[in-house]
Amino acid sequence: MRSSRRTFLKHLLAFATTFRLFMTVAGAQSAAQSDPLPSWNDGPAKQAIVEFVQKTTDKSSPTFVPQEERIATFDQDGTLWVEHPIYTQVVYCLDRVTAVVKEKPELANVEPFKTVLSGDREAIAKLSMHDLFKILDATLTGMSVDDFNAEVKKWLETARDPRWKRRYTELTYLPMIELLKYLRANGYRTYIVTGGGQDFVRVYSEEVYGIPPEQVVGTMGGTKYGYDKEGKPFLTKEPKLLLNDDNAGKPEGIHLMIGRQPYAAFGNSTGDRLMLEYTKAGDGVRLAMLIFHDDAPREYAYGPAQGLPDTRVGTFTQELYDEAKKDGWIVISMKNDWKRIFAFEN
Amino acid sequence: MRSSRRTFLKHLLAFATTFRLFMTVAGAQSAAQSDPLPSWNDGPAKQAIVEFVQKTTDKSSPTFVPQEERIATFDQDGTLWVEHPIYTQVVYCLDRVTAVVKEKPELANVEPFKTVLSGDREAIAKLSMHDLFKILDATLTGMSVDDFNAEVKKWLETARDPRWKRRYTELTYLPMIELLKYLRANGYRTYIVTGGGQDFVRVYSEEVYGIPPEQVVGTMGGTKYGYDKEGKPFLTKEPKLLLNDDNAGKPEGIHLMIGRQPYAAFGNSTGDRLMLEYTKAGDGVRLAMLIFHDDAPREYAYGPAQGLPDTRVGTFTQELYDEAKKDGWIVISMKNDWKRIFAFEN
């Protein structure tokens, strides 16, 4: 009896050990699976996000937010994907100049098209805002919405950025993609609120970010209803600015397109300042976060707040940094808060 | 044995009868429950709706539409609620003139405010479009978005229409409310696309139609970001027209706010013509419907297509009627297609 009892106990012990091991492994797996933000390092930024979601989605929380009011807005350039050294949409417009001049050869000797065609990078970089708007008008308007969409789609498939030699749509930040999904899984509707062209971003926003066209708020141009030769109606993109979705245009664009004050907003530059301020001004718990580009080896480091020159692409001033600290906005350090930046990294 | 068998059979018969009765009642209930459009009479209009939904939501259908593309757009005045004898928003603006003059007494002797304050209905009816725009600017702009929302909400609670003596929000068409719900239950996102003010309609659209603010496309005015005395940011409604959401403005507004071509569109006047044309121009199965106000006893009858005078509120010309018939748009006769018009009817 003793022997059989010992055997029984041995088996029980073995079972218990195996079971405990199993539970440990299972627990570790479950913890890994249950971390919705695996590309974020533990720290104040990640913690702020998780706490915000808990406080606004837990029904017993005094700061619970009904699902229909859960709106989160994201700047795009520098917040969801790389903006340096030059905004992707501007690269598109410069690339399109060749095609535009082919259709209108008289532009070849007219500025600023002549400079763009020369390929002289330094001269191109010195073009004025006025010149840039001429290029935007010529390359982004005057065609049907369908033709424009097809052109952008084709360009995105073939164009490569000069540093990583990848499609521009691959230069999206993995931690932010995880954040978009995490918020959506918690009943938030995620919107892009960008200074870039609304129609441009809509071409890829659903595939790249899971954000449908109706949730893209951007700089808005007018369209004009008309008919083709067969009498079929279509919309032409007009050189008429309806709303410049930058600075004050961001809260104004949010009101126009959404009609609700966001509960969370994410940006990375002075152009996002008023969107974050507007978001934080609401009642209850609100989340405002600013991405700080401080990782030259893995991405870029830029902006006066780091004592670096203002390259006018995604300006992050010391003033903005101070305001963030003062008003309880969370600054995300790419270097410290992000374990991994791009999905293509090993 | 015979006796007990007879008893058994009697019980069985009783049970079967009861069971059949039960099944009949349950079947009738189930049939009633399964009709999603109980306020619609059987006929071509109801049939067109049900067929459209089947053809676009049945996965085995060659004209199946993925859920993210299921967009249905609805005009408001005359399509979702009563527009005669005068648009509700115009009644609001006229009512607001008193409050505006109280704040700016110098307007009391200035036209068109003087005429509105006189209460002379005939003189008011003769005001020009230019005068009307002055009234719209004075009553719809110059205040914060929050103050405007609160004013409209208060007015909707107290104002009564002259014919039914009911709140304006009760003058919504029950068959259309059923249709909105039916489409949403089948994965469609329902949008209002109205010539009325976007901000005005947003105040009640969620409660009245189940349509959230971000799905209201209307005539759009600009706003201006600023600060109150305590430094809290807010948006002021500006007298700046961004888009007149009528005629060609409807497809243009749909592109701006949604960025997708609708699969179904509903209207009732020439102002909706291009929205319906744009919708029908898409590939696959598309539904375009026009409500025909031909029911003077229960609502109103108006429009040249019935040989009645053009009152310029919801004009329905013979030309529009002919185009509808030619292009396969479905005309909904209020008289024949709607069993019940308002929820408050017995």
Chai-1 contact restraints between the chains, C-beta under 6 A:
chainA,res_idxA,chainB,res_idxB,connection_type,confidence,min_distance_angstrom,max_distance_angstrom,comment,restraint_id
A,E68,B,P212,contact,1.0,0.0,6.0,A-B,restraint_1
A,R202,B,G259,contact,1.0,0.0,6.0,A-B,restraint_2
A,P212,B,E68,contact,1.0,0.0,6.0,A-B,restraint_3
A,P213,B,G259,contact,1.0,0.0,6.0,A-B,restraint_4
A,E214,B,I258,contact,1.0,0.0,6.0,A-B,restraint_5
A,E214,B,G259,contact,1.0,0.0,6.0,A-B,restraint_6
A,T223,B,E252,contact,1.0,0.0,6.0,A-B,restraint_7
A,T223,B,H255,contact,1.0,0.0,6.0,A-B,restraint_8
A,Y225,B,A248,contact,1.0,0.0,6.0,A-B,restraint_9
A,Y225,B,P251,contact,1.0,0.0,6.0,A-B,restraint_10
A,Y225,B,E252,contact,1.0,0.0,6.0,A-B,restraint_11
A,K232,B,A281,contact,1.0,0.0,6.0,A-B,restraint_12
A,P233,B,E277,contact,1.0,0.0,6.0,A-B,restraint_13
A,P233,B,Y278,contact,1.0,0.0,6.0,A-B,restraint_14
A,P233,B,A281,contact,1.0,0.0,6.0,A-B,restraint_15
A,L235,B,H255,contact,1.0,0.0,6.0,A-B,restraint_16
A,L242,B,L242,contact,1.0,0.0,6.0,A-B,restraint_17
A,A248,B,Y225,contact,1.0,0.0,6.0,A-B,restraint_18
A,P251,B,Y225,contact,1.0,0.0,6.0,A-B,restraint_19
A,E252,B,T223,contact,1.0,0.0,6.0,A-B,restraint_20
A,E252,B,Y225,contact,1.0,0.0,6.0,A-B,restraint_21
A,H255,B,T223,contact,1.0,0.0,6.0,A-B,restraint_22
A,H255,B,L235,contact,1.0,0.0,6.0,A-B,restraint_23
A,I258,B,E214,contact,1.0,0.0,6.0,A-B,restraint_24
A,G259,B,R202,contact,1.0,0.0,6.0,A-B,restraint_25
A,G259,B,P213,contact,1.0,0.0,6.0,A-B,restraint_26
A,G259,B,E214,contact,1.0,0.0,6.0,A-B,restraint_27
A,E277,B,P233,contact,1.0,0.0,6.0,A-B,restraint_28
A,Y278,B,P233,contact,1.0,0.0,6.0,A-B,restraint_29
A,A281,B,K232,contact,1.0,0.0,6.0,A-B,restraint_30
A,A281,B,P233,contact,1.0,0.0,6.0,A-B,restraint_31
